[in-house]
Amino acid sequence: MELRDRILRSKAEDLNIQLDSSSRVWCVVTDIAMQTGSVCVVAMIDGSASMYFSSGGAVVGSMEQQNVRDAATLYTRMCYKSLPEMRLTREFPLPLVGQVSFHLLTNNGIYAASAQKEELVSGQNILSPMFFAANDLIKQFSTIKKR
């Protein structure tokens, strides 16, 4: 997942992301580790989004899909509420099987947190809203193939 690492080491201007004063989080990188492999979901404040699979596949360049852009923008904008629950980091390990990790890219650095997928699914974890938003984005990606 070389592209994941490249994104995590980028600044907004490196990716031509235009920020305004309300852009607290400009990118969210979500990693979901399962027994069969992992998926990395990337959402940016401009609505661009991608998914990368540990198997080598990817879904990239979704800007022409309004439903994906809307889900990516919504996900990125709502994540700032979770910043107080996260820690500033310079390391980006992949989660262990059964875990989900979140990396929020801001102008002040990258904030990270992780949780067990089961806790997130239950809705009882403080990070559950981010997990649900990531899953909505994944669902929107699945509509691309059906069109």
Helices and strands as residue ranges (DSSP letters): H 2-8, G 12-15, E 27-34, E 37-44, E 49-53, E 58-59, H 66-78, G 79-85, E 87-89, E 99-106, E 109-116, H 117-122, H 128-146
